[in-house]
Amino acid sequence: MKKMLALLLAVSMLVGLLPTFALAADTGMKADKTYIVLAPGNFTDNGAWTIEKENNSGISYMIAGKDKRPKASQPATISVVFPKAGKYKVYALSRDYATNGGSRYYDVKVGTNTFRMGDHAKDGWFWQASETFSVLPGEELVSVVDVAGNYARCAVLVITDDLDYKAGTTKEDIEQIAEKQYKVGDIKIDDSSLPSGRPQSDIAVCLNGEWMKFDVDPILLNDRTMVPFRAIFEALGCT
């Protein structure tokens, strides 16, 4: 008995000397990349989506289509700022099930680009990546659209120029990612690569390192950018 007590005392003293380790949440983010994080409650308008929490995992998510009717006309929306021109991807963390897998899909729209998400047909939360798309510096509308009407679930979106982005799927991972969620004013446009003398109009066009001049200023009409293309074609030598 005395030997056993001595052994337990020795082990407890040894454990007390060992360093303690905490598992860090896996956000997968790099210091030199841009990450636009959109979490539940982050959208300006939630549209037909509601926010719930999964019982077993504690993960918060947006859900749509609970009445089995698609609500494409009521998307969740927010306008975000892209700081610089480049190639980006959308990464979506979605919940699907093996039963009727692939039927709980939704679309993510970034400007004029549309990507299908939520149809991974696996049981659980999994990341999906969009195709690569190009953007210019400035503001773009992001929409999450319920097109299936079948309980689509989205926990978080990450729009980034990190084309190899990888992150974890635990509650702790998602919470750490969500803490970096996009806030208006967080991201500024990096115009250091643009020439000086930008026109005073709301929408300006830079071609081959020079600002274009138009007889009529470009405008935004019904979420579409309208630009007088004749001047652009002439500048490109097309007559």
Backbone as CSV, one residue per row, in Angstrom:
resi,resn,N_x,N_y,N_z,CA_x,CA_y,CA_z,C_x,C_y,C_z
1,MET,0.830,-1.209,0.000,0.000,0.000,0.000,0.864,1.258,0.000
2,LYS,1.937,1.224,0.826,2.837,2.377,0.872,3.520,2.579,-0.466
3,LYS,3.894,1.459,-1.130,4.545,1.565,-2.445,3.583,2.178,-3.459
4,MET,2.293,1.754,-3.380,1.296,2.289,-4.304,1.106,3.787,-4.080
5,LEU,1.018,4.226,-2.844,0.877,5.641,-2.540,2.071,6.435,-3.019
6,ALA,3.261,5.872,-2.839,4.471,6.545,-3.290,4.485,6.689,-4.799
7,LEU,4.007,5.616,-5.488,3.975,5.650,-6.948,2.990,6.697,-7.443
8,LEU,1.806,6.744,-6.823,0.810,7.743,-7.215,1.315,9.156,-6.964
9,LEU,2.020,9.359,-5.843,2.572,10.667,-5.525,3.612,11.076,-6.550
10,ALA,4.445,10.119,-6.956,5.484,10.416,-7.947,4.868,10.782,-9.284
11,VAL,3.828,10.035,-9.684,3.162,10.316,-10.965,2.503,11.681,-10.930
12,SER,1.830,12.002,-9.823,1.149,13.294,-9.731,2.139,14.446,-9.764
13,MET,3.304,14.270,-9.154,4.329,15.312,-9.183,4.872,15.477,-10.594
14,LEU,5.023,14.351,-11.306,5.534,14.408,-12.677,4.546,15.115,-13.583
15,VAL,3.252,14.770,-13.433,2.228,15.427,-14.245,2.208,16.918,-13.993
16,GLY,2.436,17.304,-12.730,2.448,18.728,-12.400,3.583,19.476,-13.065
17,LEU,4.660,18.760,-13.394,5.793,19.403,-14.044,5.646,19.473,-15.566
18,LEU,4.721,18.656,-16.110,4.569,18.633,-17.562,3.823,19.877,-18.029
19,PRO,4.162,20.374,-19.251,3.423,21.517,-19.787,2.018,21.090,-20.179
20,THR,1.078,22.020,-20.085,-0.290,21.734,-20.506,-0.492,22.242,-21.921
21,PHE,-1.323,21.530,-22.680,-1.561,21.875,-24.071,-3.043,22.121,-24.291
22,ALA,-3.356,23.145,-25.092,-4.734,23.416,-25.495,-4.801,23.318,-27.010
23,LEU,-5.815,22.622,-27.505,-5.955,22.485,-28.949,-6.438,23.804,-29.531
24,ALA,-5.643,24.390,-30.419,-6.018,25.657,-31.031,-7.072,25.426,-32.103
25,ALA,-8.039,26.350,-32.191,-9.049,26.254,-33.238,-8.387,26.439,-34.597
26,ASP,-8.902,25.711,-35.563,-8.287,25.690,-36.886,-9.016,26.645,-37.813
27,THR,-8.567,27.917,-37.871,-9.181,28.885,-38.784,-8.600,28.778,-40.174
28,GLY,-7.381,28.261,-40.304,-6.755,28.088,-41.609,-6.349,29.374,-42.295
29,MET,-6.359,30.506,-41.589,-6.136,31.804,-42.230,-4.667,32.207,-42.226
30,LYS,-4.251,32.857,-43.302,-2.878,33.305,-43.485,-2.809,34.827,-43.406
31,ALA,-1.697,35.321,-42.890,-1.568,36.756,-42.624,-1.588,37.600,-43.894
32,ASP,-1.143,37.050,-45.012,-1.014,37.848,-46.234,-2.207,37.706,-47.169
33,LYS,-3.295,37.125,-46.705,-4.466,36.910,-47.547,-5.672,37.683,-47.016
34,THR,-6.637,37.908,-47.902,-7.879,38.588,-47.532,-8.965,37.552,-47.277
35,TYR,-9.679,37.696,-46.153,-10.766,36.784,-45.811,-12.006,37.600,-45.463
36,ILE,-13.048,37.435,-46.241,-14.336,38.067,-45.958,-15.228,36.984,-45.369
37,VAL,-15.455,37.056,-44.065,-16.174,36.008,-43.335,-17.612,36.461,-43.087
38,LEU,-18.568,35.631,-43.525,-19.981,35.925,-43.325,-20.600,34.809,-42.494
39,ALA,-21.002,35.141,-41.268,-21.558,34.174,-40.333,-23.041,34.472,-40.113
40,PRO,-23.789,33.524,-39.515,-25.195,33.802,-39.211,-25.358,35.090,-38.409
41,GLY,-26.314,35.892,-38.784,-26.527,37.173,-38.120,-25.665,38.288,-38.665
42,ASN,-24.784,37.948,-39.625,-23.844,38.921,-40.188,-24.440,39.682,-41.377
43,PHE,-25.545,39.160,-41.906,-26.113,39.731,-43.119,-26.980,40.953,-42.800
44,THR,-26.984,41.893,-43.728,-27.807,43.087,-43.568,-29.278,42.722,-43.584
45,ASP,-29.639,41.767,-44.454,-31.017,41.283,-44.570,-30.962,39.757,-44.608
46,ASN,-31.640,39.087,-43.672,-31.637,37.624,-43.624,-32.601,36.989,-44.611
47,GLY,-33.468,37.786,-45.218,-34.406,37.253,-46.191,-35.250,36.138,-45.585
48,ALA,-35.332,34.997,-46.300,-36.135,33.859,-45.842,-35.366,32.925,-44.921
49,TRP,-34.125,33.268,-44.613,-33.296,32.411,-43.765,-33.505,32.746,-42.291
50,THR,-33.494,31.716,-41.454,-33.555,31.911,-40.010,-32.315,31.294,-39.374
51,ILE,-32.028,31.692,-38.148,-30.821,31.214,-37.450,-31.216,30.209,-36.378
52,GLU,-30.557,29.062,-36.392,-30.807,28.024,-35.404,-29.475,27.499,-34.876
53,LYS,-29.554,26.642,-33.859,-28.359,26.014,-33.295,-28.579,24.505,-33.259
54,GLU,-27.600,23.757,-33.760,-27.699,22.307,-33.784,-27.523,21.748,-32.370
55,ASN,-28.405,20.842,-31.976,-28.412,20.343,-30.600,-27.138,19.589,-30.228
56,ASN,-26.723,18.654,-31.076,-25.601,17.800,-30.675,-24.248,18.479,-30.786
57,SER,-24.081,19.357,-31.780,-22.773,19.997,-31.987,-22.688,21.401,-31.409
58,GLY,-23.840,22.070,-31.226,-23.847,23.450,-30.751,-23.500,24.456,-31.834
59,ILE,-23.421,24.014,-33.107,-23.066,24.895,-34.215,-24.268,25.763,-34.601
60,SER,-24.053,27.072,-34.699,-25.084,27.994,-35.178,-25.053,28.038,-36.693
61,TYR,-26.236,28.112,-37.296,-26.289,28.090,-38.761,-27.552,28.788,-39.245
62,MET,-27.564,29.104,-40.542,-28.756,29.627,-41.199,-29.471,28.466,-41.873
63,ILE,-30.798,28.479,-41.812,-31.591,27.428,-42.442,-32.720,28.062,-43.243
64,ALA,-33.033,27.449,-44.388,-34.104,27.959,-45.250,-34.917,26.780,-45.777
65,GLY,-36.061,27.079,-46.354,-36.872,26.054,-46.988,-37.622,25.160,-46.028
66,LYS,-37.907,25.633,-44.823,-38.558,24.786,-43.837,-40.013,24.490,-44.212
67,ASP,-40.581,25.289,-45.114,-41.939,25.022,-45.573,-41.951,24.311,-46.923
68,LYS,-40.763,23.800,-47.326,-40.626,23.061,-48.592,-40.920,23.930,-49.815
69,ARG,-40.765,25.222,-49.661,-40.965,26.116,-50.793,-39.719,26.973,-50.980
70,PRO,-39.113,26.931,-52.157,-37.924,27.765,-52.405,-38.268,29.243,-52.234
71,LYS,-37.313,29.986,-51.687,-37.512,31.425,-51.469,-36.415,32.208,-52.193
72,ALA,-36.267,31.923,-53.488,-35.214,32.584,-54.261,-35.387,34.097,-54.278
73,SER,-36.622,34.566,-54.082,-36.872,36.012,-54.112,-36.567,36.674,-52.780
74,GLN,-36.177,35.866,-51.758,-35.885,36.423,-50.435,-34.512,35.944,-49.958
75,PRO,-33.443,36.332,-50.630,-32.104,35.887,-50.220,-31.593,36.657,-49.005
76,ALA,-30.624,36.066,-48.320,-29.864,36.818,-47.316,-28.818,37.627,-48.073
77,THR,-28.681,38.906,-47.745,-27.809,39.778,-48.534,-26.940,40.671,-47.656
78,ILE,-25.791,41.025,-48.208,-24.894,41.999,-47.593,-23.948,42.519,-48.679
79,SER,-23.600,43.781,-48.627,-22.601,44.349,-49.533,-21.246,44.335,-48.843
80,VAL,-20.247,43.806,-49.540,-18.906,43.711,-48.972,-17.912,44.426,-49.879
81,VAL,-16.764,44.778,-49.310,-15.720,45.474,-50.051,-14.555,44.531,-50.331
82,PHE,-14.175,44.439,-51.594,-12.960,43.727,-51.969,-11.824,44.751,-52.039
83,PRO,-10.750,44.543,-51.276,-9.705,45.558,-51.179,-8.846,45.684,-52.425
84,LYS,-8.741,44.629,-53.207,-7.843,44.644,-54.365,-8.349,43.692,-55.429
85,ALA,-7.915,43.948,-56.649,-8.265,43.065,-57.756,-7.547,41.734,-57.589
86,GLY,-8.189,40.689,-58.058,-7.541,39.382,-57.970,-8.516,38.256,-58.182
87,LYS,-8.032,37.056,-57.970,-8.853,35.854,-58.094,-9.263,35.383,-56.703
88,TYR,-10.521,35.043,-56.568,-11.092,34.656,-55.279,-11.881,33.357,-55.418
89,LYS,-12.180,32.768,-54.262,-13.094,31.639,-54.178,-14.047,31.858,-53.013
90,VAL,-15.216,31.223,-53.106,-16.144,31.164,-51.973,-16.021,29.786,-51.342
91,TYR,-15.834,29.761,-50.023,-15.828,28.510,-49.268,-17.044,28.517,-48.353
92,ALA,-17.871,27.488,-48.460,-19.106,27.413,-47.679,-19.104,26.161,-46.813
93,LEU,-19.452,26.331,-45.540,-19.580,25.201,-44.634,-21.067,24.869,-44.512
94,SER,-21.462,23.718,-45.068,-22.870,23.357,-45.164,-23.140,21.999,-44.520
95,ARG,-24.382,21.829,-44.096,-24.826,20.564,-43.506,-25.686,19.811,-44.514
96,ASP,-25.330,18.562,-44.774,-26.146,17.708,-45.622,-26.290,16.354,-44.932
97,TYR,-27.072,15.474,-45.523,-27.300,14.147,-44.977,-27.143,13.117,-46.088
98,ALA,-26.762,11.903,-45.701,-26.627,10.840,-46.689,-27.986,10.488,-47.293
99,THR,-29.045,10.541,-46.467,-30.393,10.291,-46.969,-30.842,11.469,-47.820
100,ASN,-31.250,11.194,-49.039,-31.620,12.251,-49.993,-30.495,13.272,-50.125
101,GLY,-29.267,12.778,-50.096,-28.109,13.663,-50.189,-28.097,14.478,-51.472
102,GLY,-27.634,15.716,-51.336,-27.543,16.599,-52.491,-28.805,17.371,-52.791
103,SER,-29.863,17.184,-51.971,-31.139,17.858,-52.246,-31.330,19.122,-51.401
104,ARG,-30.345,19.449,-50.558,-30.471,20.607,-49.656,-29.527,21.730,-50.109
105,TYR,-29.605,22.069,-51.352,-28.646,22.999,-51.927,-29.166,24.442,-51.930
106,TYR,-28.231,25.344,-52.100,-28.531,26.767,-52.201,-27.466,27.413,-53.078
107,ASP,-27.707,28.623,-53.506,-26.750,29.354,-54.337,-26.132,30.497,-53.549
108,VAL,-24.846,30.707,-53.778,-24.155,31.889,-53.264,-23.805,32.760,-54.466
109,LYS,-24.243,34.003,-54.423,-23.967,34.941,-55.510,-23.026,36.030,-55.017
110,VAL,-21.965,36.261,-55.792,-21.045,37.362,-55.532,-21.023,38.215,-56.782
111,GLY,-21.684,39.368,-56.715,-21.837,40.161,-57.932,-22.629,39.369,-58.957
112,THR,-22.050,39.147,-60.135,-22.728,38.402,-61.201,-22.349,36.922,-61.204
113,ASN,-21.532,36.489,-60.251,-21.092,35.094,-60.179,-22.018,34.296,-59.264
114,THR,-22.411,33.102,-59.710,-23.307,32.246,-58.937,-22.679,30.873,-58.743
115,PHE,-22.723,30.379,-57.490,-22.106,29.097,-57.166,-23.080,28.245,-56.354
116,ARG,-23.202,26.979,-56.756,-24.079,26.035,-56.047,-23.354,25.450,-54.837
117,MET,-24.004,25.465,-53.674,-23.425,24.964,-52.437,-24.436,24.089,-51.706
118,GLY,-23.956,23.347,-50.701,-24.822,22.567,-49.835,-25.218,21.206,-50.363
119,ASP,-24.683,20.797,-51.516,-25.107,19.541,-52.143,-24.014,18.471,-52.071
120,HIS,-23.201,18.478,-51.006,-22.073,17.544,-50.947,-22.512,16.098,-50.675
121,ALA,-23.776,15.892,-50.249,-24.368,14.557,-50.098,-23.664,13.693,-49.056
122,LYS,-22.975,14.322,-48.118,-22.333,13.581,-47.029,-23.017,13.937,-45.709
123,ASP,-22.966,13.013,-44.771,-23.645,13.206,-43.493,-22.779,14.038,-42.555
124,GLY,-23.125,15.296,-42.384,-22.369,16.162,-41.495,-22.070,17.507,-42.119
125,TRP,-21.207,18.268,-41.414,-20.779,19.592,-41.879,-19.496,19.443,-42.688
126,PHE,-19.515,19.958,-43.923,-18.342,19.870,-44.787,-18.177,21.174,-45.566
127,TRP,-16.909,21.509,-45.815,-16.588,22.685,-46.624,-16.711,22.349,-48.100
128,GLN,-17.194,23.316,-48.873,-17.199,23.238,-50.324,-16.570,24.508,-50.874
129,ALA,-15.861,24.371,-51.984,-15.196,25.519,-52.615,-15.826,25.791,-53.979
130,SER,-15.959,27.069,-54.292,-16.481,27.453,-55.605,-15.380,27.414,-56.645
131,GLU,-15.755,27.670,-57.868,-14.769,27.908,-58.909,-14.092,29.258,-58.629
132,THR,-12.938,29.456,-59.225,-12.231,30.730,-59.087,-12.942,31.807,-59.911
133,PHE,-13.037,33.004,-59.348,-13.620,34.120,-60.085,-12.781,35.366,-59.841
134,SER,-12.902,36.324,-60.732,-12.100,37.552,-60.653,-12.968,38.716,-60.200
135,VAL,-12.380,39.592,-59.396,-13.068,40.806,-58.968,-12.126,41.996,-59.077
136,LEU,-12.718,43.168,-59.148,-11.977,44.419,-59.106,-12.140,45.024,-57.715
137,PRO,-11.267,45.947,-57.337,-11.445,46.595,-56.034,-12.790,47.306,-55.971
138,GLY,-13.462,47.184,-54.848,-14.736,47.875,-54.700,-15.782,47.016,-54.025
139,GLU,-17.010,47.489,-54.073,-18.120,46.860,-53.358,-18.877,45.891,-54.249
140,GLU,-19.240,44.737,-53.680,-20.037,43.742,-54.392,-21.136,43.242,-53.466
141,LEU,-22.281,42.919,-54.061,-23.386,42.360,-53.296,-23.229,40.852,-53.203
142,VAL,-23.311,40.325,-51.978,-23.273,38.882,-51.745,-24.670,38.440,-51.326
143,SER,-25.179,37.395,-51.989,-26.512,36.873,-51.696,-26.438,35.371,-51.451
144,VAL,-27.203,34.897,-50.474,-27.357,33.460,-50.233,-28.809,33.130,-50.542
145,VAL,-29.007,32.295,-51.574,-30.330,32.109,-52.171,-30.823,30.678,-51.961
146,ASP,-31.989,30.546,-51.354,-32.611,29.230,-51.198,-33.292,28.856,-52.510
147,VAL,-32.737,27.875,-53.212,-33.303,27.471,-54.498,-33.908,26.070,-54.458
148,ALA,-33.632,25.289,-53.404,-34.145,23.929,-53.325,-35.423,23.834,-52.492
149,GLY,-35.561,24.720,-51.508,-36.721,24.653,-50.629,-36.732,23.378,-49.801
150,ASN,-35.550,22.966,-49.314,-35.462,21.686,-48.605,-34.468,21.755,-47.441
151,TYR,-34.678,22.692,-46.543,-33.880,22.784,-45.327,-32.383,22.970,-45.593
152,ALA,-32.043,23.839,-46.503,-30.626,24.145,-46.747,-30.027,24.741,-45.481
153,ARG,-28.789,24.349,-45.157,-28.130,24.821,-43.942,-26.741,25.338,-44.271
154,CYS,-26.443,26.532,-43.806,-25.124,27.148,-44.011,-24.636,27.730,-42.693
155,ALA,-23.437,27.315,-42.254,-22.892,27.790,-40.984,-22.009,29.016,-41.163
156,VAL,-21.267,29.085,-42.250,-20.368,30.219,-42.473,-19.907,30.229,-43.932
157,LEU,-19.683,31.430,-44.448,-19.083,31.622,-45.770,-17.764,32.352,-45.602
158,VAL,-16.757,31.942,-46.364,-15.481,32.641,-46.389,-15.143,32.932,-47.845
159,ILE,-15.039,34.219,-48.175,-14.654,34.633,-49.526,-13.213,35.120,-49.446
160,THR,-12.329,34.510,-50.206,-10.904,34.776,-49.991,-10.087,34.608,-51.263
161,ASP,-8.941,35.292,-51.278,-7.976,35.090,-52.358,-6.974,33.999,-51.991
162,ASP,-7.199,33.332,-50.873,-6.428,32.141,-50.501,-7.091,30.966,-51.215
163,LEU,-6.593,30.610,-52.378,-7.252,29.628,-53.233,-7.063,28.196,-52.747
164,ASP,-6.272,28.006,-51.692,-6.084,26.686,-51.090,-6.557,26.680,-49.636
165,TYR,-7.553,27.502,-49.339,-8.008,27.662,-47.959,-8.558,26.352,-47.390
166,LYS,-8.158,26.036,-46.187,-8.645,24.845,-45.479,-8.884,25.227,-44.022
167,ALA,-9.994,24.760,-43.473,-10.320,25.062,-42.078,-11.014,23.870,-41.459
168,GLY,-11.101,23.895,-40.129,-11.746,22.811,-39.412,-13.253,22.933,-39.425
169,THR,-13.912,21.923,-38.854,-15.372,21.893,-38.864,-15.970,21.709,-37.466
170,THR,-15.152,21.827,-36.436,-15.699,21.706,-35.086,-16.367,23.018,-34.683
171,LYS,-17.141,22.952,-33.609,-17.799,24.153,-33.085,-16.765,25.219,-32.751
172,GLU,-15.632,24.810,-32.158,-14.586,25.764,-31.789,-13.963,26.397,-33.032
173,ASP,-13.733,25.583,-34.069,-13.185,26.120,-35.316,-14.106,27.189,-35.890
174,ILE,-15.389,26.850,-35.957,-16.363,27.751,-36.575,-16.512,29.036,-35.770
175,GLU,-16.507,28.922,-34.458,-16.624,30.120,-33.618,-15.426,31.043,-33.801
176,GLN,-14.224,30.453,-33.918,-13.025,31.261,-34.140,-13.075,31.954,-35.493
177,ILE,-13.573,31.256,-36.501,-13.711,31.858,-37.831,-14.753,32.969,-37.786
178,ALA,-15.889,32.692,-37.131,-16.987,33.657,-37.063,-16.583,34.931,-36.328
179,GLU,-15.631,34.825,-35.396,-15.155,36.021,-34.686,-14.503,37.021,-35.635
180,LYS,-14.064,36.546,-36.797,-13.419,37.407,-37.786,-14.420,37.879,-38.833
181,GLN,-15.709,37.800,-38.502,-16.736,38.119,-39.474,-16.628,39.557,-39.975
182,TYR,-17.086,39.718,-41.187,-16.989,40.996,-41.891,-17.815,42.067,-41.195
183,LYS,-17.219,43.230,-41.054,-17.928,44.402,-40.540,-17.660,45.555,-41.499
184,VAL,-18.701,46.333,-41.756,-18.568,47.466,-42.668,-17.470,48.394,-42.172
185,GLY,-16.539,48.704,-43.049,-15.425,49.577,-42.694,-14.163,48.828,-42.332
186,ASP,-14.276,47.499,-42.107,-13.093,46.710,-41.748,-12.085,46.641,-42.889
187,ILE,-12.607,46.500,-44.104,-11.754,46.302,-45.271,-11.761,47.566,-46.125
188,LYS,-10.586,48.066,-46.428,-10.439,49.262,-47.254,-9.911,48.880,-48.632
189,ILE,-10.282,49.669,-49.623,-9.798,49.423,-50.979,-8.341,49.815,-51.084
190,ASP,-7.537,48.899,-51.582,-6.123,49.168,-51.824,-5.972,49.709,-53.240
191,ASP,-5.875,51.036,-53.356,-5.793,51.656,-54.683,-4.370,52.086,-55.024
192,SER,-3.397,51.503,-54.347,-2.004,51.901,-54.581,-1.533,51.559,-55.984
193,SER,-2.173,50.565,-56.620,-1.755,50.161,-57.967,-2.459,50.957,-59.051
194,LEU,-3.387,51.844,-58.653,-4.134,52.622,-59.635,-3.476,53.975,-59.863
195,PRO,-3.606,54.532,-61.086,-3.000,55.844,-61.364,-3.725,56.957,-60.625
196,SER,-3.060,58.085,-60.482,-3.682,59.247,-59.848,-4.657,59.896,-60.823
197,GLY,-5.417,60.858,-60.318,-6.337,61.584,-61.179,-7.637,60.866,-61.447
198,ARG,-8.095,60.056,-60.482,-9.352,59.326,-60.672,-10.496,60.299,-60.894
199,PRO,-11.377,60.030,-61.874,-12.539,60.895,-62.095,-13.418,60.960,-60.859
200,GLN,-14.193,62.012,-60.729,-15.016,62.224,-59.552,-16.319,61.424,-59.572
201,SER,-16.620,60.741,-60.674,-17.854,59.963,-60.765,-17.807,58.778,-59.810
202,ASP,-18.989,58.265,-59.439,-19.064,57.142,-58.509,-18.411,55.894,-59.094
203,ILE,-18.551,55.691,-60.392,-17.974,54.526,-61.071,-16.929,55.008,-62.068
204,ALA,-15.713,54.505,-61.950,-14.632,54.914,-62.841,-14.026,53.684,-63.504
205,VAL,-13.509,53.878,-64.707,-12.926,52.779,-65.475,-11.468,53.095,-65.768
206,CYS,-10.579,52.156,-65.413,-9.152,52.305,-65.688,-8.774,51.293,-66.759
207,LEU,-8.218,51.769,-67.880,-7.829,50.905,-68.995,-6.364,51.140,-69.339
208,ASN,-5.581,50.063,-69.262,-4.150,50.145,-69.584,-3.433,51.245,-68.804
209,GLY,-3.799,51.365,-67.519,-3.116,52.313,-66.653,-3.588,53.745,-66.763
210,GLU,-4.695,53.983,-67.475,-5.215,55.345,-67.630,-6.713,55.350,-67.356
211,TRP,-7.169,56.442,-66.711,-8.595,56.576,-66.442,-9.339,56.956,-67.718
212,MET,-10.464,56.305,-67.947,-11.281,56.607,-69.125,-12.127,57.851,-68.867
213,LYS,-12.363,58.598,-69.925,-13.260,59.746,-69.870,-14.451,59.469,-70.773
214,PHE,-15.651,59.711,-70.238,-16.873,59.426,-70.979,-17.710,60.689,-71.131
215,ASP,-18.495,60.739,-72.226,-19.450,61.835,-72.387,-20.571,61.718,-71.358
216,VAL,-20.920,60.456,-71.037,-21.943,60.187,-70.023,-21.318,59.270,-68.971
217,ASP,-21.435,59.619,-67.696,-20.815,58.829,-66.641,-21.448,57.439,-66.536
218,PRO,-20.657,56.424,-66.216,-21.225,55.101,-65.916,-22.162,55.196,-64.716
219,ILE,-23.172,54.336,-64.696,-24.139,54.353,-63.597,-24.429,52.918,-63.137
220,LEU,-24.999,52.806,-61.935,-25.472,51.530,-61.421,-26.992,51.538,-61.529
221,LEU,-27.538,50.590,-62.321,-28.976,50.539,-62.566,-29.481,49.122,-62.293
222,ASN,-30.374,48.982,-61.311,-30.928,47.665,-60.957,-29.818,46.650,-60.686
223,ASP,-28.829,47.068,-59.890,-27.701,46.220,-59.500,-26.814,45.822,-60.681
224,ARG,-26.906,46.548,-61.784,-26.050,46.298,-62.946,-25.272,47.567,-63.280
225,THR,-24.003,47.409,-63.598,-23.168,48.547,-63.949,-23.299,48.832,-65.436
226,MET,-23.749,50.038,-65.764,-23.950,50.445,-67.160,-22.825,51.408,-67.557
227,VAL,-22.038,50.982,-68.561,-20.872,51.753,-69.002,-20.987,52.023,-70.497
228,PRO,-20.715,53.271,-70.949,-20.703,53.567,-72.391,-19.539,52.838,-73.075
229,PHE,-19.816,51.751,-73.766,-18.758,50.910,-74.306,-18.112,51.475,-75.575
230,ARG,-18.751,52.424,-76.219,-18.167,52.950,-77.453,-16.782,53.540,-77.200
231,ALA,-16.654,54.329,-76.114,-15.377,54.937,-75.794,-14.329,53.873,-75.476
232,ILE,-14.740,52.792,-74.818,-13.802,51.699,-74.500,-13.350,50.997,-75.760
233,PHE,-14.314,50.706,-76.656,-13.956,50.032,-77.920,-12.999,50.903,-78.746
234,GLU,-13.261,52.201,-78.772,-12.378,53.095,-79.530,-10.984,53.130,-78.921
235,ALA,-10.908,53.128,-77.572,-9.596,53.126,-76.915,-8.829,51.830,-77.192
236,LEU,-9.570,50.756,-77.456,-8.944,49.468,-77.767,-8.628,49.325,-79.261
237,GLY,-8.987,50.343,-80.023,-8.697,50.304,-81.458,-9.746,49.618,-82.279
238,CYS,-10.911,49.393,-81.676,-12.023,48.740,-82.405,-12.912,49.819,-82.997
239,THR,-13.034,49.845,-84.301,-13.875,50.859,-84.978,-14.870,50.189,-85.887
